[in-house]
Amino acid sequence: MIKKWFIPLFLVFLFVSGAPSAFAQDEVTLQVDGNHKGSIPAPVLSGDVLMFPFAEIFQGAGYDVETKTNSAGIEVKVIYTGLAYGAHSGIDHYAIFDEAGQYYYWTTEFTETPIRIGTTSVGVPLDYIRYEIGLDVSWNDQTKTIHVNTASSKPENVHEMIGNHGLYLQIN
């Protein structure tokens, strides 16, 4: 009787013992300003778009991140350049407010709806982080590394001269 169960049990053990190496590939390296910051959840393919872990990228870059989990999904919000940016899993838009949440600025329409990554992450397209928010972030698929360069990202106070007319845009 013991021999009948030994082989299937042994095969299950071999399968389960191989799980940690498969799990290790579910994480990638995060580098901020050339410094290794640890491992974060790997991007996930949704449709034709890689979705990156929004909260973990900003936390690794040193920003405060607020995460809320409810029956509708996960919402992540970060204050960056005086504005509250964010994403909610399963919802294809997000309203941008000032950091106090009093003044509405615009609504971001995502090209690919943010998804849930694991139990605590929201995945967004890298273009949202890069072009909508302004954090200089890139992905190296060969080394499985997300690179953040805070020096070339938007400064905390944006003063931008537009054209030759001397018109200035000041945020915050």
Salt bridges, closest charged atoms under 4 A:
GLU66 OE2 - LYS68 NZ 3.43
GLU66 OE1 - LYS77 NZ 3.76
ASP92 OD1 - HIS93 ND1 2.88
ASP141 OD1 - LYS144 NZ 2.81
